[in-house]
Amino acid sequence: MQWTLVIPLKPLERAKSRLTATTGDTLRPGLALAFAQDTVAAALACPAVRDVVVVTDDGLAGRELAALGARIVRDEPAGGLNAALAHGTAAVRTGRPQSAVAALNADLPALRPMELARVLDRAAPFPRSFLADAAGIGTTLLSAAPGSELRPAFGTASRSRHAASGAVELPLEGVDSVRQDVDTGDDLRAALALGVGPRTATAAARLLIAD
């Protein structure tokens, strides 16, 4: 099964606000963009991924991610994360109604293509499924097979919300790079320990220099 990934991204000036204590306001937008660039690049290199759609209103991010090969969809609802994902999924399925779609976080800078392939292959038999984040509270990936609605419920405690919605949790080991999203300084250190993509590595080096 070939998947289309839908990745939502806030305007960079507002993205990753919980990292401000670690990065400051000056470096934070660039780090958020680097996360998204490394996430999209790794996703496009995954053999199970047909294409990537990024839902964003940020002009710089849109240009940079389009240059990597992503399709950019404007966040016309401007109604938050779940509305953006529903809008992106609708944009995909307008042209390809039977597309297998998965929502993926934009802040997975350590993402490895083959680990993502394992997750998507495990998701294929289920109408809807999800992968919990490294903290065990949130969700980094939510899938919808052909003929199934995505029905995203991201936000606080999304792991339990997606389980309550009927999505099947994927109990996979050895896919840490798909679980390790970055919201805090501790998350960033954990991602760096896993090994991040080149853009995040460069941005993080600037952060260390600034410190």
N, C-alpha and C positions, 0 to 999 in steps of 0.2 A: 504494500500500500504506500502510495506517495502522498505526502501531507503538505498542506499550505499552513504556514505558521503566521499567526496574527500577533503582532507585538505592539503594545500601546506605549507611548512615550509622552510624558508631560512636556510642556515648554521648559527648556533647560534652566531658565532662571528660577523655576519653582521645583525642579526635580531634586530628589534626594535631600530634602530639607533636614532630615535627621543626621546627615553627615556634616552639617555646618560646624559643629563643635570640633570636628577633626580636621576639616579642610578650610574652614572660613568661607565667606561668600564669594571670594574672588576665584578660587580654584574649583569650587563645587560644580558649576555648570560644565566646565571642561571635563571633569571626571565623569559626570553623568553621561556626557556624549561618548567618552571613551568606552564606558561600560556597554552602551548600546551598539557602538561600532564592533566591538569584539564579540558581542552576542550575535549580531546579525551575520558577521563574517563566519563564525563557527556554524551557525544554523545553515547557511547556504552551502557549506562544505559537507553537510550531513547527507549520506546517500539516501536516507528516507524522506528528505525534504524536496518537494517540487519547487516551491518558491516561498518568499517571505513578503508579507504585507506589514508595513509599519503605519500605525495610526497616530499622526502627530500634526500639530499646528505650528511647530517650531521650524522656521525657515532654514536655519543652519543645519539642524539635525536632518531635516528632510533632504537637503542637498547632499550631505555627507553619506547618508545611508542609501540614497538612490545611487550614488557613485559605486557603492559596494554591490549593487544589484537588487536591492529591495524595491518593491513597489510602494509608493507613498500614497496614503489615503488621508484626506483632511479629516480632522476630528469635528465634523459638522454638528453632532449633537452637543458637544462641549458639556456633557452631563456626567463626567467622571469616568473612572476606569471601566466599569462594566458596560456602560453605554458605548464607550469607544470600542470595546471588544465586539459587542453586538453589531455595531455599525461596520467594523472591519470585516466581520464574518459575512454580513449581508452583501458587502461589496464583492467578496470572493465568490459567493454562491449566486450572485446575479448572472455572472458569466459561466460558472461551472457549478450547477446545482448539486451535483453529487460529489463535491470535493470533501475529502477528509480534512478537517480543520483542527488546529490546536492553538490555544492561546499560550504564549510564552512570555515570561517576564523579560524586561529590557535590561535588567541589572544582573546578568550572569557572566561576568567577565572572565571566569575560568572555564567556560563551557567548552566541552570536547565533543566533536562531531559524532564519534562512535558511541559515546555514552548517551547522547541524545537519540541516536538510532536505536539503541537498546530500549529506551523508554517508549519511543513511538512504536516499535515492533510489539512490545508488550501491550500497548494500548489498543492495537488494531482490532482484537476480537470484541471489544466492549463498545456499546453505544456511546457511553460517556465515561471518562476516567480521569484521574488526576494524580499528580506527584506532589507530596508534601515537601515543604522547604526544609532546610537544614535544622531549623529551630523546632520543627514538628508542630508548628502552629499555623503557618500560612501555606500557600500553594505556589509552585513555580510553573506548573504546566497543567492545562485542562484540555482534554481532547473531546472531539465529537466526530464520530464515524459518519460516513455518508448516510443521509436520511435522518440524522439526529441533530437536534438543536444544541448549541453550545451551552446556553443558560449559565453564564458566568456569575459567580457570587464572590468575587474577590473583595478584599477588605479585611477588617479585623476578624481573626480566627477563621480564615477562609477554609482551612482544612476541614473543620467540623461542619461548616456550611455546605461545602461541596459534597461531603459524605451524606449529610441530611437530604440533599437534593437528589440523591440516588446515583451519583457518580461513584465508580469503583476506584478505591485507592490502589495504587500500584506499589506492591511491597518489594521494591527492588533494592539490592545492595550494589555497591560499586559504581554508583552514578552520582557521586558527590558534586561533580561539576555542574550537574543539572539542578541540584538542590540548593547550591550556595548562592543565594541572592545577597545583595549588599544594601543594607539600610543604615548600618551603624559602623563606627570605627572598628569594632570587634569583627563585624562581618567582613570588612575590607581586609583586615589582617588574615582572616581565615581564607579568603579568596586568594590572597597573595601567596599563602602557604601552599595552596593547591597548584598554583601556577597560572597566572592570568595571561590574557592576550597582549599583543605588543602595544596597543594604544593605551590600555590601562596601565601597563608597566611603565610607559613613558610618563603618563599623567601622575602616577604614584611617585615616581622619582622626583618630579617637580614638587610634589607635596613634601617629600622628605627634605629637599633642598630648602623649601620655604620654612620648615620647622627649624 
